[in-house]
């Protein structure tokens, strides 16, 4: 029995969908923090150049607190991305014979390489930020392209989106599922009868 003749298990599709959403969210969180830090660094450099006493600006509590919080969010995003990437790769292989495919793996590779180089090489702050932003863009492109391909393969356009609740408001309407029970409910609900 070939893989193509077997439909992916619903739980595997749900895991892939959840991992895809988390990859996208952690990538966006990482991107937002990178842009925030790039703005803070650019503003700080400008302020230091224009200030009479640069040491007073660099030791300001709001700046240090903001950079510390941004560093923590960056760390959480990186750990979340790592965990989500592992789950995403495994679940992609369970729903598709090629897993993430060349585009998915390519996005992961470019992101890993770019982020690593941005921390290892002695680059200017602008180049470091550019490499990290490019890494997020490559990762997002790979994840979204993989999701689109697996949507086509499985015929599931809702893959990657939130699923609706199993219970709907019509499920609580007794007149639709059993008119006799509905009449009994109505009869018991009226105290005068």
N, C-alpha and C positions, 0 to 999 in steps of 0.2 A: 504494500500500500504506500503510495507516494505522499509526500508532504502536501502537494497541491490538492489532492483529493480529500484531505482532512481539513475540516473547518477548525480554526483556532478555538480553544476553550474560552468561554465567556470570562472566566476569572483571569486568564492570561491577558485578554484584551483590556480588561479593567485595570490590571496592574500596569500595563504599558501606557494606558491613557493617563493614569495617575502619575507615573514616573515622568511622562512627557510634560505634563502641567508643572510638575515641580522643577524640572530642568529649566523650563522657560522662566518660572518665577525666580529661582535662585540666580539665573543669568541676568535677569533684569535688575534684581536687587544689587548684584555685584556691579553692574553697569552704572546704576544710579549713584552708588557710593563712590565709584571711580570718578564720575563727573563732579560730584560734590567735592571730593578731595582735590581734584585738579583745579577747581575754582578757588578753594581755600588756599592752596599752595600758590597759585598765581596772584591772588590778592595779597597774601602775606609777603611774597617777594617784592611786589610793588610797594607795599607799605613800609617794608624794611629799607628799601632804597630811598624812599622819600622822607623817612623819619630822622629826627635829630639823634634819638637814642634807640637804635634798633633792638637792643637787648630787652627793653621794656615791652615791645610788641611781641617778641617771640615767647615771652614767659607769661603772657596774659592767660588767665584762667579759662575764659570762654573758648579761646583757640585750642588750648590743650584738651579741654573736655570734649570739644567737637571732634578733634582728631582721634582721641581715644575711643569715642563711641563709633566713629566711622571705621576705625581699625577693627573693633570688635565685630561690627556688622560684616566687614569684609571677611574676617575669619569664619564667621558662621556661614556666610554665603559660600565660601570655598569648601567647607566641610559638607554642607548640604549639597553642593554641586557634585562633589566626589561620590557621596552615597547615592544620590539620585542617578548619576551616570552609570554606576554599577547595576542598579536595579533596572534602569532603562535598557542597557545593553542585553542583559539576561532576558528581560521580558520581550524585547524586540526579536530575539532568536526564537522565542516560544511562539510568536505569532507570524513570523515570516521566515522562510528558509534562508534568506540572506542576512537576517538580523537588521541592523541599522544600514547596511549597505555601504557602498563606497562614499556616498555623500555624508552619511551619518558619522562614519569613522573618520572621514576627512575633516569634518568640522571639529570633532573631538581632538584629532591630532594637531590641527592648526591652532586650536585654542590652548592646548597643553604646551605646545612649543612656544607660542607667543607669550603666554603668561610666564613660563619658565625663563625665557630670554629677558623679559622685562625686569625680572628680579635678579638675574645673574649678571648680565652685562652692565658695565658702567655707562649708562645712557643719560641723556638730559631728561629732565622731568617730563617734558613734552613728548619725547620719543617713548618713554615708559608708559605714559598715559595712552598714547596712540596704539602701542602694541596690545595693551590690555583691552582697550575698546575694540580693536580689531578682533581680539580673541573672543570677546562676547558676541560680536556680530557673526563670526564664523560658527560658533557653537549654536547660536540661535538659528542660523540658516540651515545647519545640518539637522538639527532636531525637527524643525518645521518641515523640511523637505522629506525626512524619513516618515514623519507622521502622515504627510500627504500621500506618499507612496503606499504605506500600509493601509490607509483608508481606501485607496483604489483596489488594492489586493483583496481586502476583506469585504469590500462593498459596504463599509460602515461609515457613513458621513459624520456620525456623532462621535467618532473616536477622537479622544483628546478633549472633548467638551464635557461639561458636567452632565451627569445623567439625571433624569427626572426622578422624583420620588416614586417608589413602587405604588404607594397609595395615592389615589386621586380623590378629588372632592366628590365625584360621582360614586365612588365606592361606599360612601356613607349614606347615599340616598336609597333607602329601603324600598321605595316604590319601583326602582329600576331592577333590582336583583330579585325581589320576591314580593309581589303585590299583596299576597295574603298576610305576610308578616307586617307589611306597611299598614294594612287595615287593622290588624291587631294592635299595633303601636298607637294608631290614631284612636281606636276605641278605648284603650286603657288610659290614654292621655287626657280624656275628657271626663271629669269627675261626675258630671250629671247623668251619664248614661249607665 
